[in-house]
Amino acid sequence: MTKSSARAARRKSEPTSRGGQDRSGAPYDGRRPTINDIARLADVSKKTVSRVINESPAVRPETRAKVVSLIKQFGYMPDPQARGLAFRKSFLIGLVYDNPNAQYIVNIQEGALDAMRGSGYELVVHPCDRKSADFIPGVRHFVERQKLRGVILLPPIAENPKLARALDELGCDYVRIASVHLDEHARMIVSNDRRAAAEAARYLESLGHRRIAIITGPDAYRSAHERRAGFLTALEERGVKLPAAMIMEGGYTFESGVTCAETLLAQKPRPTAIFAANDEMAAGIYRVAYRMGLTIPGDLSVVGYDDSPVASRLWPSLTTIRLPIRDMGKLAASKLLGESDGPAGTPAQPTIVEAHLVVRDSCQSPRQPA
């Protein structure tokens, strides 16, 4: 070997000032390992490492084992955006919503992340205003800019057929979370809100309440219609028909619960029980009752909906409908990842989540017959 070739060989094996390897062959400068590092350490091409990451069968078992071992040893994590560019396919899933209930959004996100953990996919969120003129164009731009693998749509925008068509035109997969079936099974997570609200109505009537009020969700939400219909129908089946003054529309917010409760509890005679179509509004009822010197459940029984964290933190703890919101987020993401509808080639099955009543301390029989 000539002196020049020996020097070249040494340069090839030595680290550079911009970062390189220590004597064990590992990247030594504290930076995150790259796909090039893994390829160099495994003595294979970058393309081979990519094939291993994407579980291609076109890799010899011994090579695969070596690459996988190095990936685990040095904690290499593929970059979702880079993978998307390399394979003309995104490793991002979008969450699109216009919902005033922050806890609902958090629970959905946590569920989606549960499903995506270890998959190589990441979650990106897009809050929007369904009443804005650029609502659908804005969602289209979001999907195109991020090159999304798929989108989870939350109510009420999940109920918008124009948005669903726009995503179809883009070739973007989506899953809709709603209180009724709106689409093919593979694209739906359905909560049976009508049945759950009926359970709340039967419970209050069974305690002896006849002077009952309801604070519904906003009219723009299909869930509000379903919960109202389920509650009122179940009461009517038991001989209780609510007058219009006992039915108020809220906004699924704490503040709207306060406003509606002030009107309801100012009536004479006032209701002995109120069903709120979500826990945020139920918490608003608690505030008004406290201001008026009314006790819960002594003077007023209260039932909520969702079983959000606030339900068990209120005093007395809130009787409510438990909606498995986190599970819904997980199921929606699993559908987009192709993990929830059975073996390939089999028809997709309906994905229905069942809500049920959780009895705590906010209800009792009225002190005097209604």
N, C-alpha and C positions, 0 to 999 in steps of 0.2 A: 504494500500500500504506500502510495506517495504521501509526502508531508501534507500536501493540499487536500487530498482525499481524507486523510486522518482528521484534519481540522474540521472539514465539512461534516464528518461523522459525529465529532464531538458537539458541534453546534446544533446538530439535529436532536441530540439527546439532552442538551442542557436547556434549562428554563430561560425565557427571555425576560427583559425588564418589564414587559407589559403583562406579565403573568405566565404561569406555566405549571410544571409539576414538581413535587418533591421527589425524594428517592423512592417512595412507594408507588410513584406513578399517579398520585392524586393531585388535583388542582390545589395549589398551596397558598394562593393569595387571598383566601377568604371569600372569593366571589362564588356565585351560584354556578354549579357545573352546567355545561351546555351539551347539546347533542354531539358537538364536535369532540368534546372531552371524552364522552362515553365511547364514541367510535374509535378514537385514538387508543384508549386504554384497552378496548376489546380487540384492537387490530382488525377492525372491519370498516366498511364504508358507512357514511351517515345514512344512506338509504337503507342499509340493513338494520340499523338501530330503529329507524322509522317503522320498518316492517314489524319489528318485534313489538314496539309500542302499540301498533295498531292490530296486533295479533294476526298478522298475515301467515298463512301456512307455508309460504315460500321461504322458510328459514330452517336450516338444519337444527335438530334438537339441541346438540351440544353448543352451537353458536347462540341459540336462544337463551339457554341456561346461563351462559357466560355474560351476555348483555343484561339479562334480568338481575343477575347477582350484582353487577356493577351499578346498575340503576338504584338498587336498594342500598348498596354500600355507601354511595355518595349522595343519596337523596335527590337525584335528578327528577325534576318535574317539567313535563312538556308545557310550553307556552300555548294557551288556547288559540290566541290570534295567529301565531305562527303556524300552528297545525292547520288552522282553517285556510290560510293562504296556500300551504303546501298541498293540501288535498282537495282544494276547491270546496270546502265544506267547513261550516262553522262549528266550534265547540262551545258555543254560547247559547243559552236559553233565556228568553226574555219573559219578564213579568210585567204585564200592562194593566193598569188599574186607574179608576177614578172612584175612590171610596173614602168617606169621611172617618171611618173607624180605623184608627192607627193600629190598634191591637190585632184586628183581623188581618191586616197586611203583614204584620210581624209574624203571626202564626203561620200564614201561608208561606212566607219566605222560609221559615225554619223547616217546614215540611218538605218544601222543594229541595232545600239543601241536604236534608236527610237522604233523599233519593239520589242526589247527584254525587254524594260523597264517594270518592274513589273512582268515579267514572271518567275523570278528565274534563268534565264539563263545568262551566261557571255560570252563575246567574247574574243577569243585568236587569235593572228595573227601569220602568218608564211610567211615571205618574202623568196623567193627562186630564184634560177638561172636556168631557163629552159634549158640553154645550158650546164649545168653541168652533168657529168656522173651519179651522185647520185641524180638527180632531183626527179624522181618518188620514189626511195627508201627513200629519205628524207621526202617526203610528207607522205608516208606510215608510217614511224617511228613516225612522228608528230601525225598522227591520232591515232595510237595504243597507244602511250605514254599518250596522253591526254584523251583517251577513248571518243572521240568526238561524240556528238549527230548528228552532220552534219557539212558540209563544204560549204562555199561560194567560188566559183572559179571565179576569175577576168580574163579578157582578158590580154594577149593572151593565158595563160595556160588553160583557160576555153575551148579553141578550141582543146585541145590535147586529142584525143580519147584514147590513152594509159593510161593517168591519170584517165579518167572516168572509164575505165575498172578496174584499180587498186582499186579504191574506191568501185566499185561494189563487187569485190572479198573480200574486208574487211567488206562488209555489212554496209558501211557508207553512209548515205544519203548525197546528194549534190545538189546544184543549180548552174547552169552555167549562167554567164552574158556574152552575145555576141551580135554581130550585125546581126546575122541570126539564124534561127532555126537549132540546132545541135542535139537535144535530144527530149525526150517526154516532153509534155507541163509542167508537174509537176516539171521538172528540169530546166526550161529555163526562163530567163528574156531577152527579145529581144528588142533591140533598132533599129529602122528603119533608119540606117545611110545613106543608098543610097537615100532614099526619101528626107531626110533633106539636104544633099549635093546638090541635084538637085535644091532645093529651093534657096540655096545661088547662084548657077550658073544663074538661071533665074533672080534673083534680080540684079546681076551685069550687065547682058546683057540688062536688061530693062533700066538701067541708061545710056546706050550707049557705054559701054565698049566692045571692040572687041579684044584688045591686052591684054589678060588675062593670068596670070600664076597661077600655083597651086604647093604648097608644100605638098606632101602627107605624111602619116605616114610611119613607117618602113614596109617593104614588109612582115615581119613575122606576122603582125597583120591583121586579117580578116577585121577589121574596116577600115584599110587603103585602102584595095581593094574596099570595099563598098563605101567609101566616094569618092575615085577617080573615080570609075565607074559612080556613080550618078552624079557627077559634070561634067565630060567630056561628058556623054551621053546627059544631058540636054542642054549643049552648042551646041552640034552637031545638036540637034533637032531644034535649032534656027539659024543654019547656021554658027556656029563658031567652027572651028576645031583647036585645039592647036597644034603647032609644038612641037617636042620633046624637044627643048631647053627651052620651057616654062613649062616643067613638071619636078619637082625635088623631090627626095625622102629625107624626113627628118627623124628624130628619135623621134618625139613627145617631144622634149626638146627645151628649150630656145636657147641653143648653136647651135643646128642644124638649127633652124630658122634663126639665124644670118648668118651661113655659106651659106645656100641656098639663102637667100636674097642678100648677097654680089654678088653671081654669077648672079642672075636674074637682079638686078638693074644695073649691069655693062654692060648689053647688050645694043646695039643701033639698033633700038629704044628699049627703055626699056618698060616693061609692064605698063599699066595705072592702073591695079588692080591685086591684089594677093589674092588668097584664101588659107589660112593655115588650115591644117586638125586638128589643135587644138590651143587653145589660147596661150600656151607657145611659140609655133613657131611664132604665130602672134606677140607676144611681141618682139621676135627677129627681125622681120621685122621693127618694130618701131625704134629699136636701129640703124639699118643700115640706114634707111631713114634719121634719125636725123644727123648721121655722114656725110651723103652726102648732107645735106642742103635741102632735099626734105620735102615738107609739106604733112601732111595727114589731110584731103583728097584732098587738092588742086592738088598736083602732083601725088599722089598715093592713091587709095582706097584699104582698107584691110578688109577682113572678116575672122573671126576665127571660132572655133568650141568648144563647151562645155559650154560656159557661166560660166567659173570659176570666182572667185572673182577678178582676175587680169583684166578681161574684162572691168569692170566698173571703175577700178582704173587708167587705162591708160588714157593719154590725147593726142588727143581726145578719148572719150570712144569708145570701140570697138564694131562694129556690129558683131554679132556672132550667131551661132546655139546654142540654149539652150537645153542641154541634161540634163534631170532630174536625175542626178547621185545619189543624196541623196535618192530620191524615189526608185531608182533601188536597193540600198542597203537595204532599208526597205522592199521592196517586196520580195527580196531574203531571208531575215531572216524570214519573215512571212511564206513563203513557208515551210521552215524547221521546223517552229513551228506549221505547220498545220493550219494556220489561213487564207490562201488566196485562196484556191481552192474550196470553197463552202462546202455544207454539205457532211458528210461521205457517200461514195457510189456513188457520182456523178462524172462524168468524169472531169478531170482537164481541165481548159480552157487556151488558149494561154495568156501569160502575155507579152503584147507589150507596150512599152513606146514610145511615140511620141515626137520627137525633132522638134523644129521650130525656124525660124529666128527671132532674136531680133535686130531691127534696131536702131542704136545709131548714132554716129557722125563721123565714120571713112570712110564713103563712100559718093561720089557725082558723078555727070556726069563728064567725062573727059573734060579738058579745051579745047582740040581740038579733033575733030572727029578722032577716032582711025583708 
